[in-house]
Amino acid sequence: MLVDIYRRPENGGKFSHLAVPEGQPIPEEATNTDWVGEAAGIELDEALDHWDRYGIEHPGDQLQRKGYAITSLDKTTPA
């Protein structure tokens, strides 16, 4: 699946990531002025259990349920 990746800073110099299907806007419930584009149109396998690089668990399930996938608070990634 092609997705656009956004990130925002968290405490301790770490980042949360948000993935949305390529070209789709960030859904309203996830809109936050802190999100900054990191990558556009990258191919990631939504069938994987997690996307380690972005700290996102169960991306396919999240994308299907919410229209986006987001980093768990305990999985934020270092800068």
Buried (B, 14 or more C-beta within 10 A) or exposed (E): BEBBBBBBEBEEEBBBBBBBBEEEEBEEEBEEEEBEEBBEEBEBEBEEEBBEEBBBBBBBEBBEEEBBBBBEEEBBBEE
